Amino acid sequence: MTQAYIAAGRPAPEEERQARLQEVDEVIHDFVLAHCPNQRLARIMATLRDSVAWCRNAVIEKVPNAFDPSLEEHVAICKAMRARDAEGAAAAMRDHLIATRDRTLKAMEGRA
């Protein structure tokens, strides 16, 4: 999956590239959720899926190439998970969540 994500970020016509990044973005979220050892957390995240999709779509409308910043963050999460590095995966996920929160707030405030 890491290779698919990296490939999605390679040069291509911009519309195609963004569509590939969005598709793989959904795959990485599914992958992380499927491998979450905390079933309660997994259920909570599954119920938030619609809210996350709404936020993502709102950001996409305001921010050109909205998936570009997540590319490296998602690759870091995938690499840590594949290496079975729980601490590294947790740190990469925390960094991604903080960066995503900051990007979303910026977009919602019209500063994107």
PyMOL commands that set and color helices and strands:
alter all, ss='L'
color gray80, all
select helices_A, chain A and resi 2-8+14-34+39-47+49-62+68-82+86-108
alter helices_A, ss='H'
color red, helices_A
deselect
rebuild
show_as cartoon
